[in-house]
Amino acid sequence: MNATLIGLLFGVALGFAAGFGGFGAFVAVLLLGGLGLLAGRWADGKLDVSALVGAARDRR
């Protein structure tokens, strides 16, 4: 599955959530989709959590 297809499916899911569930469902699908994306990237080894934490520490 390429990124274009995943983006299309995510957009369709957001559209259905907004159409049938209202704004609250839209936000819930958006947040859970983002968390799922982060979890998937971490599981694939494409997300370095230590770099994200380090960047947050550097800002302080």
Stockholm file with secondary structure:
# STOCKHOLM 1.0

chainA/1-60         MNATLIGLLFGVALGFAAGFGGFGAFVAVLLLGGLGLLAGRWADGKLDVSALVGAARDRR
#=GR chainA/1-60 SS CCHHHHHHHHHHHHHHHHHHHHHHHHHHHHHHHHHHHHHHHHHHTCCCHHHHHHHHHHHC
#=GC SS_cons        CCHHHHHHHHHHHHHHHHHHHHHHHHHHHHHHHHHHHHHHHHHHTCCCHHHHHHHHHHHC
//
